[in-house]
Amino acid sequence: MLHQLVSGLMTGAIYGIVALSLVMIFNATNHINFAQGEMAMFSTYVAWMLINAGLPYWAAFGATVALSFVGGMALERMVLRPFRDAPLLSIVVVFVALLLAFNALAGWIWGYVLKKFPSPVSQFSTGTSLIGAHELFVVAVTVLMLTVLFLFFRFTRLGLSMRAAAQNPVSARLVGIRVGRMLTLGWGLAAAIGAIAGMLVAPIVFLDPDMMGGILLYAFASALLGGIDSPAGAVLGGLIVGVGENLLGAYVVGNDIKLTVALIVVISVLIVRPRGILGRITVRRV
Protein backbone atom coordinates (compact mmCIF):
# COMPACT_ATOMS: atom_id res chain seq x y z
CA MET A 1 0.00 0.00 0.00
CA LEU A 2 2.79 2.45 0.89
CA HIS A 3 4.56 1.76 -2.39
CA GLN A 4 1.36 2.37 -4.38
CA LEU A 5 0.71 5.58 -2.47
CA VAL A 6 4.21 6.98 -3.03
CA SER A 7 4.17 5.87 -6.66
CA GLY A 8 0.80 7.59 -7.11
CA LEU A 9 2.14 10.84 -5.66
CA MET A 10 5.09 10.75 -8.06
CA THR A 11 2.79 10.07 -11.00
CA GLY A 12 0.47 12.80 -9.77
CA ALA A 13 3.34 15.29 -9.80
CA ILE A 14 3.77 14.57 -13.52
CA TYR A 15 0.06 15.08 -14.14
CA GLY A 16 0.24 18.25 -12.06
CA ILE A 17 3.00 19.93 -14.05
CA VAL A 18 1.23 19.15 -17.35
CA ALA A 19 -2.00 20.46 -15.82
CA LEU A 20 -0.10 23.64 -14.89
CA SER A 21 0.50 24.34 -18.58
CA LEU A 22 -3.24 23.87 -19.26
CA VAL A 23 -4.10 26.28 -16.43
CA MET A 24 -1.51 28.73 -17.72
CA ILE A 25 -3.07 28.91 -21.17
CA PHE A 26 -6.57 29.13 -19.66
CA ASN A 27 -5.59 32.02 -17.37
CA ALA A 28 -3.97 33.82 -20.29
CA THR A 29 -6.58 33.23 -23.01
CA ASN A 30 -9.69 31.78 -21.33
CA HIS A 31 -9.42 28.73 -23.63
CA ILE A 32 -8.28 25.13 -23.10
CA ASN A 33 -5.56 24.09 -25.54
CA PHE A 34 -6.16 20.47 -26.55
CA ALA A 35 -2.84 20.48 -28.44
CA GLN A 36 -0.81 21.31 -25.33
CA GLY A 37 0.48 17.75 -24.96
CA GLU A 38 1.58 17.47 -28.58
CA MET A 39 3.33 20.84 -28.39
CA ALA A 40 5.21 19.60 -25.30
CA MET A 41 6.13 16.39 -27.13
CA PHE A 42 7.44 18.33 -30.13
CA SER A 43 9.56 20.57 -27.87
CA THR A 44 10.99 17.47 -26.17
CA TYR A 45 12.08 16.12 -29.55
CA VAL A 46 13.87 19.43 -30.17
CA ALA A 47 15.70 19.02 -26.84
CA TRP A 48 16.60 15.41 -27.74
CA MET A 49 18.00 16.57 -31.09
CA LEU A 50 20.10 19.29 -29.42
CA ILE A 51 21.49 16.83 -26.84
CA ASN A 52 22.38 14.33 -29.57
CA ALA A 53 24.12 17.16 -31.42
CA GLY A 54 26.52 17.48 -28.48
CA LEU A 55 24.91 20.23 -26.43
CA PRO A 56 25.05 19.72 -22.63
CA TYR A 57 21.74 18.81 -21.01
CA TRP A 58 21.11 22.11 -19.26
CA ALA A 59 22.11 24.14 -22.31
CA ALA A 60 19.68 22.10 -24.41
CA PHE A 61 17.06 22.49 -21.68
CA GLY A 62 17.36 26.29 -21.67
CA ALA A 63 17.48 26.54 -25.45
CA THR A 64 14.36 24.36 -25.78
CA VAL A 65 12.41 26.44 -23.27
CA ALA A 66 13.42 29.65 -25.10
CA LEU A 67 12.55 28.20 -28.52
CA SER A 68 9.21 26.94 -27.21
CA PHE A 69 8.41 30.38 -25.80
CA VAL A 70 9.09 32.02 -29.17
CA GLY A 71 7.26 29.25 -31.01
CA GLY A 72 4.19 29.62 -28.79
CA MET A 73 4.04 33.34 -29.46
CA ALA A 74 4.46 32.78 -33.21
CA LEU A 75 1.70 30.16 -33.16
CA GLU A 76 -0.70 32.60 -31.51
CA ARG A 77 0.16 35.35 -33.98
CA MET A 78 0.01 33.35 -37.18
CA VAL A 79 -2.54 30.57 -36.52
CA LEU A 80 -4.83 31.55 -33.67
CA ARG A 81 -5.17 35.32 -33.99
CA PRO A 82 -7.23 35.11 -37.22
CA PHE A 83 -9.78 33.10 -35.21
CA ARG A 84 -9.92 35.54 -32.28
CA ASP A 85 -13.54 36.51 -32.95
CA ALA A 86 -14.61 33.14 -34.35
CA PRO A 87 -17.24 30.93 -32.64
CA LEU A 88 -15.99 28.69 -29.85
CA LEU A 89 -16.47 25.54 -31.93
CA SER A 90 -14.17 26.93 -34.62
CA ILE A 91 -11.43 27.53 -32.04
CA VAL A 92 -11.83 23.97 -30.74
CA VAL A 93 -11.41 22.67 -34.30
CA VAL A 94 -8.19 24.70 -34.63
CA PHE A 95 -6.84 23.15 -31.41
CA VAL A 96 -7.66 19.64 -32.63
CA ALA A 97 -6.01 20.41 -35.98
CA LEU A 98 -2.87 21.58 -34.17
CA LEU A 99 -2.83 18.36 -32.14
CA LEU A 100 -2.95 16.23 -35.28
CA ALA A 101 -0.43 18.44 -37.11
CA PHE A 102 2.21 18.33 -34.36
CA ASN A 103 1.79 14.57 -33.94
CA ALA A 104 2.12 13.87 -37.65
CA LEU A 105 5.03 16.29 -38.08
CA ALA A 106 6.99 14.71 -35.22
CA GLY A 107 6.43 11.24 -36.68
CA TRP A 108 7.50 12.41 -40.14
CA ILE A 109 10.70 14.07 -38.88
CA TRP A 110 11.85 11.69 -36.13
CA GLY A 111 9.89 8.49 -36.77
CA TYR A 112 7.80 6.39 -34.38
CA VAL A 113 10.58 4.32 -32.80
CA LEU A 114 10.86 4.77 -29.01
CA LYS A 115 13.84 6.91 -28.02
CA LYS A 116 15.55 7.20 -24.64
CA PHE A 117 15.65 10.70 -23.19
CA PRO A 118 18.30 11.48 -20.55
CA SER A 119 17.60 12.61 -17.00
CA PRO A 120 19.84 15.22 -15.32
CA VAL A 121 19.76 13.28 -12.04
CA SER A 122 20.20 9.73 -13.33
CA GLN A 123 23.57 9.42 -11.57
CA PHE A 124 22.07 10.10 -8.15
CA SER A 125 20.36 7.66 -5.78
CA THR A 126 17.72 8.32 -3.14
CA GLY A 127 18.71 5.29 -1.08
CA THR A 128 15.22 3.81 -1.19
CA SER A 129 13.19 1.76 -3.65
CA LEU A 130 10.04 3.77 -2.98
CA ILE A 131 11.10 6.79 -5.03
CA GLY A 132 13.69 7.33 -7.73
CA ALA A 133 15.93 10.34 -8.18
CA HIS A 134 14.11 11.52 -11.30
CA GLU A 135 10.69 11.23 -9.69
CA LEU A 136 11.93 13.33 -6.77
CA PHE A 137 13.33 15.83 -9.26
CA VAL A 138 9.90 16.04 -10.95
CA VAL A 139 8.25 16.79 -7.60
CA ALA A 140 10.80 19.55 -6.86
CA VAL A 141 10.32 21.17 -10.28
CA THR A 142 6.52 20.97 -9.93
CA VAL A 143 6.62 22.76 -6.57
CA LEU A 144 9.00 25.38 -7.99
CA MET A 145 6.81 25.99 -11.04
CA LEU A 146 3.70 26.27 -8.86
CA THR A 147 5.40 28.84 -6.63
CA VAL A 148 6.65 30.90 -9.57
CA LEU A 149 3.25 30.90 -11.29
CA PHE A 150 1.44 31.82 -8.07
CA LEU A 151 3.75 34.78 -7.48
CA PHE A 152 3.59 35.79 -11.14
CA PHE A 153 -0.20 35.88 -11.42
CA ARG A 154 -0.82 37.29 -7.95
CA PHE A 155 1.87 39.93 -7.46
CA THR A 156 3.28 41.05 -10.83
CA ARG A 157 1.75 43.68 -13.05
CA LEU A 158 2.27 41.55 -16.14
CA GLY A 159 0.55 38.54 -14.57
CA LEU A 160 -2.42 40.60 -13.42
CA SER A 161 -2.65 42.17 -16.89
CA MET A 162 -2.71 38.74 -18.52
CA ARG A 163 -5.51 37.59 -16.22
CA ALA A 164 -7.49 40.75 -16.90
CA ALA A 165 -7.03 40.43 -20.67
CA ALA A 166 -8.33 36.85 -20.60
CA GLN A 167 -11.29 37.43 -18.26
CA ASN A 168 -12.56 40.78 -19.57
CA PRO A 169 -10.82 42.01 -22.74
CA VAL A 170 -13.09 45.04 -23.17
CA SER A 171 -12.49 46.43 -19.68
CA ALA A 172 -8.79 45.57 -19.95
CA ARG A 173 -8.47 47.69 -23.10
CA LEU A 174 -10.24 50.58 -21.38
CA VAL A 175 -7.54 50.71 -18.68
CA GLY A 176 -4.70 50.60 -21.20
CA ILE A 177 -3.83 46.89 -21.29
CA ARG A 178 -2.69 45.69 -24.71
CA VAL A 179 -4.85 42.58 -24.87
CA GLY A 180 -3.31 41.17 -28.05
CA ARG A 181 0.17 41.34 -26.59
CA MET A 182 -0.98 39.67 -23.35
CA LEU A 183 -2.52 36.78 -25.26
CA THR A 184 0.69 36.33 -27.26
CA LEU A 185 2.80 36.28 -24.09
CA GLY A 186 0.37 33.83 -22.50
CA TRP A 187 0.79 31.38 -25.36
CA GLY A 188 4.56 31.75 -25.17
CA LEU A 189 4.65 31.05 -21.43
CA ALA A 190 2.28 28.09 -21.74
CA ALA A 191 4.44 26.59 -24.50
CA ALA A 192 7.56 27.05 -22.35
CA ILE A 193 5.92 25.35 -19.35
CA GLY A 194 4.72 22.55 -21.62
CA ALA A 195 8.28 22.06 -22.88
CA ILE A 196 9.52 21.68 -19.28
CA ALA A 197 6.75 19.16 -18.61
CA GLY A 198 7.64 17.16 -21.72
CA MET A 199 11.34 16.99 -20.80
CA LEU A 200 10.41 15.76 -17.33
CA VAL A 201 8.00 13.12 -18.64
CA ALA A 202 10.19 11.72 -21.43
CA PRO A 203 12.77 9.93 -19.21
CA ILE A 204 9.91 7.99 -17.58
CA VAL A 205 7.72 7.02 -20.56
CA PHE A 206 10.36 7.20 -23.35
CA LEU A 207 10.13 9.60 -26.26
CA ASP A 208 7.73 8.99 -29.14
CA PRO A 209 5.05 11.06 -30.90
CA ASP A 210 2.24 9.52 -28.82
CA MET A 211 3.90 9.79 -25.41
CA MET A 212 1.63 12.59 -24.12
CA GLY A 213 -1.73 11.12 -25.13
CA GLY A 214 -2.73 9.35 -21.91
CA ILE A 215 -0.83 11.82 -19.73
CA LEU A 216 -2.75 14.76 -21.23
CA LEU A 217 -6.07 13.06 -20.42
CA TYR A 218 -5.04 12.64 -16.78
CA ALA A 219 -3.66 16.21 -16.70
CA PHE A 220 -6.90 17.55 -18.15
CA ALA A 221 -8.87 15.67 -15.48
CA SER A 222 -6.47 17.01 -12.84
CA ALA A 223 -6.94 20.60 -13.97
CA LEU A 224 -10.73 20.26 -13.96
CA LEU A 225 -10.77 18.54 -10.60
CA GLY A 226 -8.49 21.06 -8.91
CA GLY A 227 -9.91 24.11 -10.67
CA ILE A 228 -9.10 25.06 -14.26
CA ASP A 229 -8.16 28.62 -13.22
CA SER A 230 -6.06 27.63 -10.20
CA PRO A 231 -2.36 26.62 -10.50
CA ALA A 232 -2.44 25.20 -6.97
CA GLY A 233 -5.64 23.34 -7.83
CA ALA A 234 -3.95 21.80 -10.89
CA VAL A 235 -1.16 20.34 -8.75
CA LEU A 236 -3.59 19.19 -6.04
CA GLY A 237 -5.83 17.62 -8.68
CA GLY A 238 -2.81 15.89 -10.22
CA LEU A 239 -1.83 14.35 -6.87
CA ILE A 240 -5.39 13.18 -6.22
CA VAL A 241 -5.77 11.69 -9.70
CA GLY A 242 -2.30 10.07 -9.52
CA VAL A 243 -2.95 8.40 -6.18
CA GLY A 244 -6.51 7.48 -7.12
CA GLU A 245 -5.69 5.81 -10.42
CA ASN A 246 -2.74 3.97 -8.87
CA LEU A 247 -4.82 2.55 -6.02
CA LEU A 248 -7.73 1.73 -8.31
CA GLY A 249 -5.44 -0.05 -10.75
CA ALA A 250 -3.72 -2.05 -8.02
CA TYR A 251 -6.61 -3.04 -5.76
CA VAL A 252 -9.97 -2.50 -7.48
CA VAL A 253 -10.26 -2.75 -11.24
CA GLY A 254 -6.80 -3.56 -12.61
CA ASN A 255 -4.62 -1.49 -14.91
CA ASP A 256 -6.66 -2.13 -18.06
CA ILE A 257 -9.63 0.09 -17.21
CA LYS A 258 -8.24 2.31 -14.45
CA LEU A 259 -8.32 5.34 -16.78
CA THR A 260 -12.04 4.91 -17.35
CA VAL A 261 -12.82 4.53 -13.66
CA ALA A 262 -10.61 7.45 -12.69
CA LEU A 263 -12.33 9.73 -15.19
CA ILE A 264 -15.76 8.58 -13.99
CA VAL A 265 -14.78 9.52 -10.44
CA VAL A 266 -13.53 12.94 -11.59
CA ILE A 267 -16.71 13.60 -13.58
CA SER A 268 -18.78 12.66 -10.55
CA VAL A 269 -16.88 15.16 -8.41
CA LEU A 270 -17.32 17.86 -11.05
CA ILE A 271 -21.07 17.30 -11.10
CA VAL A 272 -21.12 18.08 -7.39
CA ARG A 273 -18.56 20.92 -7.56
CA PRO A 274 -18.23 22.12 -11.18
CA ARG A 275 -15.62 24.80 -10.46
CA GLY A 276 -13.25 22.21 -8.98
CA ILE A 277 -11.70 22.08 -5.54
CA LEU A 278 -9.88 25.42 -5.60
CA GLY A 279 -11.53 27.09 -8.60
CA ARG A 280 -13.19 30.48 -8.37
CA ILE A 281 -16.89 31.15 -8.84
CA THR A 282 -17.35 33.47 -11.81
CA VAL A 283 -20.52 35.51 -12.18
CA ARG A 284 -21.32 36.97 -15.59
CA ARG A 285 -24.02 39.56 -16.17
CA VAL A 286 -25.87 39.28 -19.45
Secondary structure, DSSP 8 states (H G I E B T S, - for coil): -HHHHHHHHHHHHHHHHHHHHHHHHHHHHSS--TTHHHHHHHHHHHHHHHHHTT--HHHHHHHHHHHHHHHHHHHIIIIIGGGTTS-HHHHHHHHHHHHHHHHHHHHHHH-SS-B----TTTT---SSSSS-HHHHHHHHHHHHHHHHHHHHHHH-HHHHHHHHHHH-HHHHHHTT--HHHHHHHHHHHHHHHHHHHHHHHHHHH-B-TTTTHHHHHHHHHHHHHH-TT-HHHHHHHHHHHHHHHHHHHHHTS-SSSHHHHHHHHHHHHHHH-TT-SS--------
